[in-house]
Amino acid sequence: MERCSQVLEVQIEQEGSAHRASYFVEGGTIHASIAGKIVAVPVGPRSAADTVKSLLSGYLAQRSRLRASGARWTNA
């Protein structure tokens, strides 16, 4: 269990690069800073660190898809 209001950081590696997100838990809510944006999600059955890693991974996957889609449009 994470301590309330303590700012923590997680890191994942994707495509050979390290990506980080910071977060804190307060009032049953996880507040994560991912790419300069604050994301708030309720605390669930998984650890807050695992939840933030999943959010970060999803953000990176979406960013990758958008870049690939944009490349297809500019090369058409």
C-alpha positions in Angstrom: 0.0 0.0 0.0 1.4 3.4 -1.0 1.5 6.2 1.5 -0.8 9.1 0.9 0.5 12.2 -0.6 4.0 10.8 -1.1 5.2 11.5 -4.7 6.6 8.3 -6.3 8.0 7.5 -9.7 7.7 4.5 -12.0 9.7 3.7 -15.1 9.1 1.4 -18.1 11.3 0.6 -21.0 9.8 0.5 -24.5 11.6 0.4 -27.8 14.9 0.8 -26.1 14.0 4.0 -24.3 13.1 4.6 -20.6 9.9 6.4 -19.9 8.9 7.8 -16.5 5.7 8.9 -14.8 5.3 10.3 -11.3 2.2 9.8 -9.1 0.7 10.1 -5.7 -2.3 8.6 -4.0 -4.7 10.7 -2.0 -8.3 10.1 -0.9 -8.6 6.8 -2.8 -7.5 8.4 -6.1 -4.2 7.9 -8.0 -3.0 11.2 -9.5 -0.4 10.4 -12.2 1.7 12.9 -14.3 2.2 11.4 -17.7 3.7 13.5 -20.5 2.9 16.7 -18.6 -0.7 15.8 -18.1 -2.4 14.8 -14.9 -4.5 11.7 -15.0 -6.7 10.8 -12.0 -8.0 7.2 -11.6 -9.5 5.5 -8.6 -7.4 3.1 -6.6 -8.3 -0.5 -7.6 -7.2 -4.0 -6.7 -3.8 -3.6 -8.3 -1.0 -1.5 -6.8 -0.8 2.1 -7.7 2.6 1.6 -9.3 1.2 -1.1 -11.6 -1.8 1.0 -12.5 0.5 4.0 -13.4 2.8 1.7 -15.5 -0.3 0.5 -17.4 -1.4 4.1 -18.0 2.0 5.0 -19.2 2.2 2.0 -21.5 -1.2 2.8 -22.9 -0.1 6.4 -23.5 3.0 5.3 -25.3 1.1 2.8 -27.5 -1.4 5.5 -28.5 1.4 7.9 -29.3 3.0 5.3 -31.5 -0.2 4.5 -33.3 -0.8 8.2 -34.0 2.7 8.7 -35.3 2.3 5.7 -37.6 -1.1 6.9 -38.8 0.3 10.4 -39.5 3.2 8.9 -41.4 0.8 7.0 -43.7 -1.1 10.2 -44.4 1.9 12.2 -45.2 3.4 9.5 -47.4 0.2 8.9 -49.4 
